[in-house]
Amino acid sequence: MRFLPEGELAGLLAALSQEAEVWAPARRPNGVVEFQKWEPGTAVELAVLLARQAPKEMVFPQTETYLGYRYLMACPAVRPETPEEAKLELEGEGGEVVAVSPSVSHQLLVVEDVGGSSPTRADVAGVELPGTGARVIFGLRPCDARGFAQMDNVFGGYGGFYFDPYYNARREVTTLVAVACANPRSTCFCRAVGGSPSGTEAVDLLLTEVDGGFGAEAVSERGQRILDYAGFREARAEEEQAVAAAHARAEEAVEAPFELEGVRENLRANFEDARWHDLALRCISCGTCTYVCPSCYCFNINDEMVEGRGERFRCWDNCFNPGYTLETSGHNPRDAKAARFRNRFSHKFWYYPEKYDSLLCSGCGRCIMHCPTRIDIREVIRTMGAPAAELPARAEEE
């Protein structure tokens, strides 16, 4: 184990910023702690356990443009050639020359690719897209890092499924420096879903804050390279003991409010249970829980055009949105709020695990903290993830 004295933290961040863009939790003037681009003089906020929003947007932006396009009016210009050989050469605004039929005036669509042609898995590291420079996310918690591992399954081609070149171009150049949790909140439940306040899944370097500084443990080669910074020194025996004690205290402080065994099967068995409706009554379909979640990844693709110029872009969506599953025909298989409510929790603890052999929840508790109507995911799983309730005797007789 290495040790970083408290006074060396700013120097470490300055050294990292020489080679990469550094993002860390910091307090805004309104008091909200969010991940912000670090610059000399920025005070890193580690006393607040969780930033308001998980740092997934560093790799999976809220809005991301795929391509631009514009329409031009092409007017025929007949040359002295025969009609069969006649062509129109139209010079676009970018100097490109496009050959089209000269028969009638018509609109011409010009597509402007963003970042060149779509990259493949083989060359994703060389993709030049906005936000694909080297980046370090500093000060995220183990539950936040675990959210990246869960999204890696979705966008990284796990099991031969979808490989997203834009996500992976950013993920390949992102280093995660996590800080172990010292004082978990009452809303934390990472242990219930297989995590830990000092977990290392997807982490490159794990720091543990103790008196006088941080114990540091490299988890990957990237993390090991960070330990080359001159401010680190060998940890003393008492410092290693303090780190181990801090991990043990945090582990004991996190309760496991439900057991995972049988949850998937029980959710399937309770699919038509009326209690979904009862639990969903407080939900106002705002989608806040999905936006603050470290692992929710649903998105939509839109086209928007103003005065002949447009963009095709991807933006976050959420499964509580009434239009999320609306089909072109007008049919909506989840038109009822209770069905959308059921889908969110079933996805995290049933559908996703069946496909990726993992959970889509890291137990951070943000959805509990920020839900305006105080819906608690732990209550939902305790209720609907339990064996089906026995029917009343009267109902059986009927």
DOLUMNU-589074 format. One line per field, with one value per residue (C-alpha): residue in one letter; x, y, z. Coordinates in steps of 0.1 Angstrom, whole numbers, plus 5000, padded with zeros to 4 digits. Layout:
type = (a,...)
c1 = (X,...)
c2 = (Y,...)
c3 = (Z,...)
END
This chain:
type = (m,r,f,l,p,e,g,e,l,a,g,l,l,a,a,l,s,q,e,a,e,v,w,a,p,a,r,r,p,n,g,v,v,e,f,q,k,w,e,p,g,t,a,v,e,l,a,v,l,l,a,r,q,a,p,k,e,m,v,f,p,q,t,e,t,y,l,g,y,r,y,l,m,a,c,p,a,v,r,p,e,t,p,e,e,a,k,l,e,l,e,g,e,g,g,e,v,v,a,v,s,p,s,v,s,h,q,l,l,v,v,e,d,v,g,g,s,s,p,t,r,a,d,v,a,g,v,e,l,p,g,t,g,a,r,v,i,f,g,l,r,p,c,d,a,r,g,f,a,q,m,d,n,v,f,g,g,y,g,g,f,y,f,d,p,y,y,n,a,r,r,e,v,t,t,l,v,a,v,a,c,a,n,p,r,s,t,c,f,c,r,a,v,g,g,s,p,s,g,t,e,a,v,d,l,l,l,t,e,v,d,g,g,f,g,a,e,a,v,s,e,r,g,q,r,i,l,d,y,a,g,f,r,e,a,r,a,e,e,e,q,a,v,a,a,a,h,a,r,a,e,e,a,v,e,a,p,f,e,l,e,g,v,r,e,n,l,r,a,n,f,e,d,a,r,w,h,d,l,a,l,r,c,i,s,c,g,t,c,t,y,v,c,p,s,c,y,c,f,n,i,n,d,e,m,v,e,g,r,g,e,r,f,r,c,w,d,n,c,f,n,p,g,y,t,l,e,t,s,g,h,n,p,r,d,a,k,a,a,r,f,r,n,r,f,s,h,k,f,w,y,y,p,e,k,y,d,s,l,l,c,s,g,c,g,r,c,i,m,h,c,p,t,r,i,d,i,r,e,v,i,r,t,m,g,a,p,a,a,e,l,p,a,r,a,e,e,e)
c1 = (5000,5011,5002,4994,4998,4968,4989,4999,4964,4964,4998,4985,4955,4978,5001,4972,4958,4990,4982,4944,4912,4904,4869,4862,4833,4832,4806,4788,4778,4743,4758,4752,4781,4786,4814,4833,4864,4893,4915,4942,4924,4894,4884,4876,4846,4850,4831,4797,4794,4777,4777,4741,4745,4767,4796,4784,4778,4816,4814,4777,4768,4733,4732,4755,4753,4758,4757,4746,4727,4713,4691,4701,4680,4695,4686,4693,4721,4719,4753,4757,4760,4733,4704,4717,4751,4738,4747,4745,4775,4764,4791,4780,4789,4819,4833,4821,4808,4778,4765,4728,4702,4695,4659,4640,4647,4648,4661,4695,4703,4739,4750,4779,4794,4806,4840,4845,4830,4816,4845,4847,4858,4893,4900,4879,4910,4918,4884,4883,4851,4843,4852,4875,4907,4924,4902,4905,4874,4886,4867,4838,4826,4828,4791,4796,4825,4804,4778,4804,4810,4773,4771,4803,4783,4756,4777,4808,4795,4791,4779,4781,4755,4756,4790,4787,4817,4810,4807,4837,4858,4854,4855,4889,4906,4889,4907,4886,4902,4877,4875,4862,4832,4839,4804,4777,4742,4711,4700,4731,4726,4756,4762,4727,4735,4770,4790,4811,4819,4855,4847,4871,4850,4859,4882,4918,4930,4912,4920,4909,4908,4923,4940,4967,4960,4949,4959,4963,4958,4963,4937,4949,4980,4966,4962,4998,5011,4994,5013,5045,5037,5064,5039,5032,5053,5052,5024,5034,5020,4997,4984,4976,4958,4938,4928,4917,4897,4880,4869,4855,4836,4820,4811,4793,4774,4757,4726,4714,4676,4668,4682,4690,4683,4650,4644,4645,4622,4598,4596,4587,4560,4546,4544,4506,4504,4481,4506,4525,4496,4496,4534,4532,4505,4530,4551,4547,4567,4593,4623,4645,4656,4669,4688,4707,4713,4749,4738,4706,4714,4682,4683,4664,4676,4660,4663,4659,4661,4660,4660,4673,4700,4696,4712,4707,4715,4712,4698,4690,4655,4637,4613,4589,4582,4547,4561,4591,4574,4549,4549,4544,4511,4499,4499,4517,4524,4531,4505,4497,4520,4521,4534,4563,4570,4572,4595,4621,4626,4621,4648,4673,4668,4653,4657,4693,4706,4693,4711,4743,4747,4749,4727,4718,4719,4750,4731,4741,4707,4705,4671,4658,4675,4661,4627,4602,4576,4600,4597,4622,4637,4644,4607,4598,4623,4613,4577,4577,4609,4594,4573,4539,4514,4488,4453,4426,4405,4374,4392,4402,4366,4354)
c2 = (5000,5036,5067,5102,5129,5152,5182,5164,5160,5193,5184,5150,5166,5192,5164,5145,5176,5179,5147,5145,5164,5159,5159,5159,5166,5203,5226,5251,5285,5272,5245,5216,5192,5181,5167,5197,5201,5206,5236,5249,5264,5242,5227,5190,5180,5146,5153,5149,5112,5114,5141,5150,5131,5102,5109,5086,5116,5120,5089,5088,5125,5136,5149,5137,5147,5119,5139,5172,5177,5205,5209,5228,5237,5221,5239,5222,5235,5217,5213,5209,5171,5147,5144,5110,5125,5157,5162,5189,5198,5216,5231,5229,5254,5231,5231,5196,5188,5166,5152,5150,5146,5180,5172,5193,5216,5197,5197,5181,5166,5170,5149,5161,5132,5140,5126,5107,5074,5052,5034,4997,4978,4974,5011,5027,5040,5063,5078,5116,5126,5155,5146,5117,5131,5115,5120,5112,5110,5116,5112,5090,5063,5026,5024,5050,5031,4999,5017,5021,4983,4977,5001,4985,4953,4971,4992,4971,4941,4917,4883,4894,4921,4958,4976,5013,5031,5065,5052,5031,5058,5078,5048,5037,5070,5074,5066,5061,5072,5062,5071,5045,5055,5063,5072,5056,5071,5055,5052,5032,4995,4985,4953,4940,4940,4925,4957,4973,5007,4999,4979,4980,4969,4990,5011,5019,5034,5032,5059,5056,5087,5084,5108,5126,5115,5087,5050,5042,5008,5003,4980,4984,4993,5028,5031,5018,5046,5072,5059,5070,5105,5117,5127,5090,5071,5037,5033,5028,4998,5021,5037,5003,4993,5026,5019,4983,4996,5023,4996,4974,5002,5013,4977,4973,5005,4994,4973,4947,4954,4924,4891,4887,4850,4843,4880,4873,4844,4862,4893,4870,4852,4886,4902,4905,4912,4941,4955,4970,4994,5002,5009,5031,5054,5079,5080,5111,5098,5125,5102,5118,5083,5073,5105,5104,5066,5055,5027,5037,5040,5044,5069,5082,5094,5126,5148,5186,5211,5249,5268,5240,5228,5199,5175,5139,5134,5110,5121,5104,5090,5072,5043,5063,5086,5079,5081,5058,5028,5046,5029,5046,5029,5047,5016,5018,4984,5003,5030,5025,5041,5009,4990,5015,5014,4976,4977,4998,4975,4943,4956,4961,4929,4905,4914,4928,4899,4873,4889,4901,4879,4910,4935,4969,4985,4994,5004,5040,5051,5083,5073,5072,5105,5125,5110,5138,5114,5093,5060,5035,5009,4988,4987,4977,4948,4936,4935,4924,4904,4882,4851,4858,4867,4841,4849,4856,4826,4843,4847,4811,4800,4822)
c3 = (5000,4993,5012,5000,5027,5028,5017,4985,4971,4951,4937,4926,4908,4892,4880,4866,4848,4829,4810,4812,4819,4855,4869,4906,4930,4940,4956,4934,4947,4954,4977,4954,4950,4914,4893,4878,4857,4881,4879,4903,4933,4930,4964,4960,4981,4997,5030,5011,5004,4970,4943,4933,4900,4891,4868,4840,4818,4815,4793,4783,4777,4783,4747,4719,4682,4657,4625,4610,4577,4556,4526,4494,4464,4433,4400,4366,4344,4311,4293,4255,4260,4250,4275,4286,4295,4310,4346,4372,4394,4425,4448,4484,4512,4522,4486,4479,4444,4440,4406,4403,4376,4359,4350,4375,4404,4437,4472,4479,4513,4524,4554,4576,4596,4631,4639,4606,4597,4625,4642,4648,4679,4664,4660,4687,4706,4677,4672,4673,4688,4712,4747,4738,4752,4782,4813,4850,4871,4907,4939,4927,4950,4945,4937,4910,4895,4896,4875,4847,4849,4844,4814,4800,4796,4776,4753,4752,4732,4762,4749,4713,4718,4709,4707,4709,4694,4709,4745,4741,4726,4758,4781,4767,4778,4812,4844,4876,4909,4936,4972,4997,5017,5053,5066,5045,5045,5057,5020,5010,5003,4982,5002,4994,4957,4960,4964,4991,5005,4995,4963,4934,4905,4874,4897,4886,4919,4953,4979,5015,5036,5071,5095,5077,5042,5019,5017,4980,4963,4926,4909,4873,4854,4850,4887,4892,4869,4891,4921,4903,4914,4938,4965,4973,4998,5013,5039,5075,5094,5115,5083,5067,5099,5098,5063,5071,5101,5080,5055,5083,5100,5067,5058,5091,5087,5055,5061,5036,5035,5013,5001,4964,4964,4946,4936,4899,4900,4924,4902,4873,4894,4906,4872,4872,4909,4918,4943,4914,4910,4947,4949,4918,4931,4945,4913,4892,4862,4865,4858,4884,4897,4862,4856,4889,4887,4879,4856,4838,4802,4782,4754,4724,4690,4676,4645,4649,4621,4620,4587,4565,4590,4613,4638,4646,4683,4711,4745,4778,4781,4809,4811,4832,4802,4789,4753,4760,4744,4722,4687,4654,4651,4682,4703,4736,4754,4786,4786,4823,4848,4869,4839,4834,4872,4871,4841,4859,4888,4868,4844,4871,4890,4863,4826,4828,4850,4826,4797,4813,4844,4866,4883,4870,4905,4925,4957,4958,4971,4949,4936,4972,4981,4951,4945,4951,4965,4985,4966,4980,4957,4988,4997,4961,4960,4995,4984,4948,4950,4978,4971,4957,4984,4993,4981,5007,5015,5000,4967,4967,4973,4944)
END
